[in-house]
Amino acid sequence: MEEIFGEEEEAEPVARVAALDIGKATLTACVRVPHEDKPGRRRQEVRTFATVTRSLLELRDWLICQGVSLCVMEATSTYWKPPFYRLEDAIECWVVNARDVKNVPGRPKTDRLDAVWLAKLAERGMLRPSFVPPPWQRELRDLCRYRRTLIQERTREKQRAEKLLVRHEALLLSDGGERPSISLPS
């Protein structure tokens, strides 16, 4: 039996990449692009932005001015959502799993260093994006979840009203059997 091994394709490095280390109040962005004066070298710039809309729009404008083609961010709670949603229509955005972005043990861990590390991994093609549904699907999910919540709330309120009525022995109607039932409007 002959074994055939496929050739590993070398990942094409991403020329213009940005990485975001996102916290609750601020995010640190690292942009790595080819150096204008030194061929084969990279220019790196790190900036910090607030996570409010105005600052996220400034971040977006800065990334567009830098010609960034890929923006990578680590999935941190739900903090990744506002930056992702503000950037996704202008730049290809990836949310990556934290386990794929493990930092080197023994090195100091700061927001700045995390953003630089993430950018280096992204430019070398060492990360995989997580699935983020498209905007129309996110909106449909939100509506379905909201509807489910409203139905659960309605049911809960009906049960509370029934409990209150039973406790005060009001509006009891006999259903012809031994157990009384309560008639509530839907």
Residue pairs with C-beta under 8 A, 6 or more apart in sequence:
11 124
11 125
11 126
12 125
13 123
13 124
13 125
14 69
14 70
14 122
14 123
14 125
15 33
15 34
15 69
15 123
16 31
16 32
16 33
16 34
16 66
16 67
16 68
16 69
16 70
17 31
17 32
17 33
17 68
17 69
17 70
17 71
17 72
17 119
17 122
17 123
18 29
18 30
18 31
18 32
18 63
18 66
18 68
18 70
18 71
18 72
18 91
18 119
19 29
19 30
19 32
19 71
19 72
19 73
19 115
19 116
19 117
19 118
19 119
19 121
19 122
20 27
20 28
20 29
20 30
20 71
20 72
20 73
20 74
20 80
20 83
20 115
20 118
21 27
21 28
21 30
21 73
21 74
21 111
21 112
21 114
21 115
21 118
22 51
22 73
22 74
22 76
22 79
22 80
22 83
23 51
23 76
23 79
23 111
24 51
24 79
25 50
25 51
26 48
26 49
26 50
26 51
26 111
27 48
27 49
27 51
27 59
27 83
28 46
28 47
28 48
28 111
28 112
28 114
28 115
29 46
29 47
29 48
29 49
29 59
29 62
29 63
29 115
30 44
30 45
30 46
30 112
30 115
30 116
30 118
30 119
31 44
31 45
31 46
31 62
31 63
31 66
31 68
31 119
32 42
32 43
32 44
32 119
32 120
32 123
33 42
33 43
33 66
33 67
33 68
34 41
34 42
34 43
35 41
35 42
35 43
36 43
42 123
44 116
44 119
45 66
46 112
46 115
46 116
47 59
47 62
48 111
49 55
49 56
49 58
49 59
51 79
51 82
51 83
53 82
53 86
56 82
56 83
56 86
56 87
57 86
59 83
59 86
59 87
60 86
60 87
60 90
60 91
63 71
63 87
63 90
63 91
64 90
64 91
68 91
69 91
69 92
70 91
70 92
70 93
70 94
70 122
71 87
71 91
71 92
71 93
71 94
72 93
72 94
72 96
72 118
72 119
72 121
72 122
72 127
73 80
73 83
73 84
73 93
73 94
73 95
73 96
73 118
74 80
74 95
74 96
74 97
74 98
74 101
74 114
74 118
75 95
75 96
75 97
75 98
75 130
76 98
80 95
84 93
84 95
84 132
87 93
88 132
88 135
93 132
94 122
94 127
94 129
94 130
95 129
95 130
95 132
96 118
96 127
96 128
96 129
96 130
97 128
97 130
100 127
100 128
101 117
101 118
101 121
101 127
103 109
103 113
103 114
103 117
104 117
107 113
118 127
121 127
133 141
158 184
161 184
162 182
162 184
165 171
165 172
165 182
166 172
166 182
171 182
171 183
172 180
172 181
172 182
173 180
173 181
173 182
173 183
174 180
175 181
